């Protein structure tokens, strides 16, 4: 199992450790319409690499795309998705491919649904008030 870390822990790691990186494993549509974490104030950029294809299957080029983005086993990689489920699977695949410092952002970008069927209020990056932007 991959260690879950709070979004604020990830934010602190990104700001304080040069080798820490954030990989967003959601889909193009989620990045475009829901938004992305904004790391400009810590001098970094989110690395977008989808975990799944449009058909819902694991991306067969996932590890290759991590490597193409410049990530190496020396990096501390924090994986984020909508709620923390896909990013857990993506982090496990990265670990099996030799990336040893991998973490799952607990609650993801939007967190679980609340009683009214909305995300982003109870847990996750947005609920913790961390910077984000919409395209």
C-alpha positions in Angstrom: 0.0 0.0 0.0 1.2 3.5 -0.8 1.3 6.1 2.1 -1.5 8.6 2.0 -0.4 12.2 2.8 -2.5 15.2 3.5 -2.6 17.8 0.7 -0.9 20.3 3.1 1.9 17.8 3.6 2.3 17.6 -0.2 2.3 21.4 -0.5 5.0 21.7 2.2 7.1 19.0 0.5 6.8 20.8 -2.9 7.9 24.0 -1.4 10.7 22.7 0.7 12.2 19.7 -1.2 13.7 20.3 -4.7 13.1 16.6 -5.7 9.4 16.7 -4.7 7.0 16.7 -7.7 3.2 16.6 -8.1 1.8 14.3 -10.8 -1.9 14.8 -11.6 -3.3 11.5 -13.0 -6.8 12.7 -13.9 -8.0 13.1 -17.5 -7.6 16.0 -19.9 -11.3 16.9 -19.4 -10.8 17.1 -15.6 -7.7 19.2 -16.0 -9.5 21.6 -18.4 -12.9 21.8 -16.7 -12.3 21.2 -13.0 -8.8 22.8 -12.7 -5.3 22.0 -11.6 -3.2 22.6 -8.5 -1.3 25.9 -9.0 2.3 25.5 -8.0 3.7 28.7 -9.3 4.3 30.2 -5.9 6.7 27.3 -5.1 8.4 27.5 -8.5 7.1 24.2 -9.9 4.5 22.9 -12.3 2.1 20.1 -12.0 3.1 17.1 -14.2 -0.1 15.9 -16.0 0.0 12.2 -16.8 -3.3 10.4 -17.1 -3.6 7.1 -15.3 -6.4 5.8 -17.4 -7.4 6.0 -21.1 -10.7 7.3 -22.3 -12.0 3.7 -22.1 -11.2 3.5 -18.4 -8.3 1.1 -18.8 -4.9 1.8 -17.3 -2.7 4.0 -19.6 -0.2 1.5 -21.1 2.4 4.3 -21.5 2.0 5.6 -18.0 5.6 4.8 -16.7 7.1 5.8 -20.1 5.3 9.2 -19.8 6.5 9.7 -16.2 10.1 9.1 -17.5 9.5 11.4 -20.5 8.5 14.2 -18.1 11.9 13.9 -16.5 11.0 11.9 -13.4 13.5 9.5 -12.0 13.7 7.2 -9.1 15.5 10.0 -7.2 12.3 12.1 -7.3 9.8 12.3 -4.4 6.6 11.9 -6.4 3.2 12.9 -5.0 0.2 11.5 -7.1 -3.1 13.3 -7.1 -6.5 12.5 -8.8 -10.1 13.6 -8.0 -10.5 11.7 -4.7 -7.4 9.6 -4.1 -8.4 6.3 -5.7 -6.8 6.5 -9.1 -3.7 8.2 -7.7 -3.2 5.3 -5.3 -3.2 2.8 -8.2 -0.9 5.1 -10.2 1.5 5.4 -7.3 1.6 1.6 -6.9 2.4 1.2 -10.6 5.2 3.8 -10.3 6.6 1.9 -7.3 6.6 -1.4 -9.2 8.5 0.4 -12.0 11.3 1.4 -9.6 10.1 4.8 -8.3 10.6 4.3 -4.6 9.5 7.7 -3.1 5.9 7.7 -4.0 2.9 9.1 -2.1 -0.8 9.4 -2.6 -2.5 12.8 -1.9 -5.3 11.9 0.5 -8.7 13.2 -0.6 -7.3 14.1 -4.1 -8.1 17.4 -5.7 -11.8 17.5 -4.9 -12.4 14.9 -2.2 -15.4 12.7 -1.6 -19.0 13.7 -2.3 -20.8 15.5 0.6 -24.4 15.0 1.7 -25.5 17.3 -1.1 -23.6 15.5 -3.8 -20.8 18.1 -4.2 -17.1 17.6 -4.1 -14.4 20.0 -2.8 -15.9 20.9 0.6 -14.9 18.1 2.9 -11.4 17.0 2.0 -8.7 17.3 -0.6 -6.6 20.0 -2.2 -9.4 22.5 -2.8 -11.1 22.0 0.6 -7.7 22.6 2.3 -7.6 26.0 0.5 -4.4 25.3 -1.5 -3.8 27.2 -4.7 -5.5 26.0 -7.9 -6.5 27.4 -11.2 -8.9 26.7 -14.0 -7.9 26.9 -17.7 
